[in-house]
């Protein structure tokens, strides 16, 4: 995200860089193939009709990439765009109390401060960030620090289940 001029009324330039790495394409192709595998299970026999998208005739990497290029879209839930960190970290936007570094009286209390994308919808964790920021604003004593790591399947590189 960058400014487009000196006028604060000018809309910023926002470029999400979707599909900018080969791994993005690999992951999307994997998702298409995994979804097909799941719906091919006998339990879905009574419910499954013909494949709607991308269509059973779309099989090769190039064909799946073409489908992705034409149909993939954002759910408009970006996060992780305003790094939280120390004032001497040139990449940090907000401090640990959600105060915008170098700007008096402004805080950012939304999903942009997340260090990584969540495993689910952004709504609840965004509310928690707002609650935490409100605690700072009100001067409430914080809970004891904890660096809990989200659970990940230990076989995530080789298995989807």
Secondary structure, 3 states (H helix, E strand, C coil): CECCCCCCCCCCECCCCCCCCHHHHHHHHHHHHHHHHHHCCHHHCCCCCCCCCCCCCCCCHHHHHHHHHHHCCCCCCCCCCCCECCCCCCCCCECCCCEECCCCCCECCCHHHCCCCCCCCHHHHHHHHHHHHHHHHHCCCCCCCCCCCCCCCCCCCCCCC
